Amino acid sequence: MSGPWRFLRALRLHLLGPEKQLVGTDQFGNKYYAIPKHQTWAGQTIRERRLVEVVKQEEYKYEVGNLPTEWDAWLRKRRKDPPTMEEIFKNEICREEIKLKIAAASEKDSPLQTKEYEGLVAEPVQTQIKGHASSPYYGKNEPSPDPSSTAKTFQPGSWIPPDSSSRNK
């Protein structure tokens, strides 16, 4: 009886590859699997794959933080060995301590920042408007000698530009 089962198992491994192996679970109930490196029936080498079965099946409701950072690092192959529950709880305690320290530091620093900020704020200054940018008198004491003819009296070639020396006065 073991001969046919062994043959069927070898045939399945040869055609489909190895089945996934449970590596661990996290505190949320997610299960983490690894599919080891193997070769297909055609001789192609398939590298190791790591995957997770999430408790919440709706992928569109995924939020950052649903997976512990240690397991996320293992899934992305940033670490070789899967994390232990003790390691996850230890890191969670450290994260909570850091959050408390940040809150205390921001409470302590908040009055100092408001005190320093008060002297840095500049009062708005009222600017004087001397003219419009399109005004011909803007920044000049006298009008320019440009032609001031209308379309009815304009003669082509009748206007001669002034010397450049007269403009630089």
Buried (B, 14 or more C-beta within 10 A) or exposed (E): EEEEEEEEEEEEEEEEBEEBEEBBBBEEEBBBBBBEEBEEEEEEEEEEBBEBEBEEEEEEEEEEEBBBBBBBBBBEEEEEEBBEEEEBEEBBEEEEEEEEEEEEEEEEEEEEEEEEEEEEEEEEEEEEEEEEEEEEEEEEEEEEEEEEEEEEEEEEEEEEEEEEEEEEE
